[in-house]
Amino acid sequence: MTTYLIATINIHDRDEYAKYESGFMDIFAQYSGKLLSVDETPVTLEGEWDYTRTVLIEFPSKTDATAWYESAAYQKLMQHRLAASTANLALIESPPA
Protein backbone atom coordinates (compact mmCIF):
# COMPACT_ATOMS: atom_id res chain seq x y z
CA MET A 1 0.00 0.00 0.00
CA THR A 2 1.41 3.40 -0.96
CA THR A 3 2.70 5.28 2.08
CA TYR A 4 3.39 9.00 2.34
CA LEU A 5 5.75 10.77 4.68
CA ILE A 6 4.81 14.31 5.65
CA ALA A 7 7.48 16.41 7.34
CA THR A 8 6.99 19.86 8.81
CA ILE A 9 10.33 21.43 9.65
CA ASN A 10 11.60 24.57 11.33
CA ILE A 11 15.16 25.22 10.21
CA HIS A 12 17.26 27.37 12.55
CA ASP A 13 20.74 26.68 11.11
CA ARG A 14 20.78 26.75 7.30
CA ASP A 15 24.50 25.91 7.04
CA GLU A 16 24.14 22.75 9.11
CA TYR A 17 20.92 21.84 7.30
CA ALA A 18 22.78 22.16 3.99
CA LYS A 19 25.00 19.26 5.10
CA TYR A 20 21.85 17.16 5.50
CA GLU A 21 20.54 18.23 2.11
CA SER A 22 23.82 17.46 0.36
CA GLY A 23 23.67 13.78 1.30
CA PHE A 24 19.92 13.23 1.27
CA MET A 25 19.23 12.16 -2.31
CA ASP A 26 22.07 9.62 -2.49
CA ILE A 27 20.59 7.72 0.46
CA PHE A 28 16.94 8.35 -0.40
CA ALA A 29 17.31 7.01 -3.96
CA GLN A 30 18.13 3.55 -2.59
CA TYR A 31 14.66 3.08 -1.04
CA SER A 32 12.19 3.50 -3.96
CA GLY A 33 10.94 6.80 -2.61
CA LYS A 34 9.65 9.68 -4.68
CA LEU A 35 10.09 13.26 -3.50
CA LEU A 36 6.72 14.84 -4.35
CA SER A 37 7.09 18.30 -2.84
CA VAL A 38 9.46 20.51 -0.88
CA ASP A 39 7.85 23.86 -0.16
CA GLU A 40 8.86 26.78 2.01
CA THR A 41 5.78 28.88 1.20
CA PRO A 42 2.68 26.65 1.24
CA VAL A 43 -0.73 28.31 1.04
CA THR A 44 -2.47 27.93 4.40
CA LEU A 45 -6.19 27.39 3.96
CA GLU A 46 -7.06 26.98 7.63
CA GLY A 47 -5.21 27.40 10.91
CA GLU A 48 -1.57 28.32 11.23
CA TRP A 49 1.42 26.85 9.39
CA ASP A 50 4.49 28.06 11.23
CA TYR A 51 7.08 25.89 9.49
CA THR A 52 9.99 26.94 7.33
CA ARG A 53 9.76 23.81 5.16
CA THR A 54 7.13 21.20 4.36
CA VAL A 55 8.05 17.97 2.60
CA LEU A 56 5.87 15.28 1.02
CA ILE A 57 7.43 11.94 0.07
CA GLU A 58 5.87 8.82 -1.45
CA PHE A 59 7.03 5.25 -0.85
CA PRO A 60 5.62 2.05 -2.35
CA SER A 61 4.98 0.72 1.16
CA LYS A 62 5.40 1.39 4.85
CA THR A 63 8.17 -1.22 4.81
CA ASP A 64 10.14 0.85 2.26
CA ALA A 65 9.57 4.04 4.26
CA THR A 66 10.74 2.55 7.54
CA ALA A 67 13.70 0.81 5.88
CA TRP A 68 14.88 4.21 4.59
CA TYR A 69 14.29 6.00 7.90
CA GLU A 70 15.91 3.29 10.01
CA SER A 71 18.89 2.69 7.70
CA ALA A 72 22.31 3.28 9.24
CA ALA A 73 23.20 5.72 6.46
CA TYR A 74 20.10 7.87 7.00
CA GLN A 75 20.39 7.75 10.79
CA LYS A 76 23.95 9.10 10.47
CA LEU A 77 22.94 11.82 8.00
CA MET A 78 19.88 12.72 10.08
CA GLN A 79 22.15 14.02 12.83
CA HIS A 80 22.71 17.16 10.71
CA ARG A 81 18.95 17.70 10.42
CA LEU A 82 18.48 17.21 14.15
CA ALA A 83 21.24 19.72 14.91
CA ALA A 84 19.85 22.28 12.45
CA SER A 85 16.09 22.02 12.89
CA THR A 86 13.07 20.71 14.70
CA ALA A 87 10.61 18.57 12.80
CA ASN A 88 7.41 16.57 12.85
CA LEU A 89 7.36 13.45 10.65
CA ALA A 90 4.33 11.26 10.03
CA LEU A 91 3.65 8.25 7.83
CA ILE A 92 0.17 8.00 6.34
CA GLU A 93 -1.16 5.28 4.04
CA SER A 94 -3.25 5.75 0.94
CA PRO A 95 -6.88 4.70 1.27
CA PRO A 96 -7.81 1.21 0.11
CA ALA A 97 -8.81 1.04 -3.55
C-alpha positions as CSV (number, residue, x, y, z in Angstrom):
1,M,0.0,0.0,0.0
2,T,1.4,3.4,-1.0
3,T,2.7,5.3,2.1
4,Y,3.4,9.0,2.3
5,L,5.8,10.8,4.7
6,I,4.8,14.3,5.6
7,A,7.5,16.4,7.3
8,T,7.0,19.9,8.8
9,I,10.3,21.4,9.6
10,N,11.6,24.6,11.3
11,I,15.2,25.2,10.2
12,H,17.3,27.4,12.5
13,D,20.7,26.7,11.1
14,R,20.8,26.7,7.3
15,D,24.5,25.9,7.0
16,E,24.1,22.8,9.1
17,Y,20.9,21.8,7.3
18,A,22.8,22.2,4.0
19,K,25.0,19.3,5.1
20,Y,21.9,17.2,5.5
21,E,20.5,18.2,2.1
22,S,23.8,17.5,0.4
23,G,23.7,13.8,1.3
24,F,19.9,13.2,1.3
25,M,19.2,12.2,-2.3
26,D,22.1,9.6,-2.5
27,I,20.6,7.7,0.5
28,F,16.9,8.4,-0.4
29,A,17.3,7.0,-4.0
30,Q,18.1,3.5,-2.6
31,Y,14.7,3.1,-1.0
32,S,12.2,3.5,-4.0
33,G,10.9,6.8,-2.6
34,K,9.6,9.7,-4.7
35,L,10.1,13.3,-3.5
36,L,6.7,14.8,-4.3
37,S,7.1,18.3,-2.8
38,V,9.5,20.5,-0.9
39,D,7.8,23.9,-0.2
40,E,8.9,26.8,2.0
41,T,5.8,28.9,1.2
42,P,2.7,26.7,1.2
43,V,-0.7,28.3,1.0
44,T,-2.5,27.9,4.4
45,L,-6.2,27.4,4.0
46,E,-7.1,27.0,7.6
47,G,-5.2,27.4,10.9
48,E,-1.6,28.3,11.2
49,W,1.4,26.9,9.4
50,D,4.5,28.1,11.2
51,Y,7.1,25.9,9.5
52,T,10.0,26.9,7.3
53,R,9.8,23.8,5.2
54,T,7.1,21.2,4.4
55,V,8.1,18.0,2.6
56,L,5.9,15.3,1.0
57,I,7.4,11.9,0.1
58,E,5.9,8.8,-1.4
59,F,7.0,5.3,-0.8
60,P,5.6,2.0,-2.4
61,S,5.0,0.7,1.2
62,K,5.4,1.4,4.9
63,T,8.2,-1.2,4.8
64,D,10.1,0.8,2.3
65,A,9.6,4.0,4.3
66,T,10.7,2.6,7.5
67,A,13.7,0.8,5.9
68,W,14.9,4.2,4.6
69,Y,14.3,6.0,7.9
70,E,15.9,3.3,10.0
71,S,18.9,2.7,7.7
72,A,22.3,3.3,9.2
73,A,23.2,5.7,6.5
74,Y,20.1,7.9,7.0
75,Q,20.4,7.7,10.8
76,K,23.9,9.1,10.5
77,L,22.9,11.8,8.0
78,M,19.9,12.7,10.1
79,Q,22.1,14.0,12.8
80,H,22.7,17.2,10.7
81,R,18.9,17.7,10.4
82,L,18.5,17.2,14.1
83,A,21.2,19.7,14.9
84,A,19.9,22.3,12.5
85,S,16.1,22.0,12.9
86,T,13.1,20.7,14.7
87,A,10.6,18.6,12.8
88,N,7.4,16.6,12.8
89,L,7.4,13.5,10.7
90,A,4.3,11.3,10.0
91,L,3.6,8.3,7.8
92,I,0.2,8.0,6.3
93,E,-1.2,5.3,4.0
94,S,-3.2,5.7,0.9
95,P,-6.9,4.7,1.3
96,P,-7.8,1.2,0.1
97,A,-8.8,1.0,-3.6
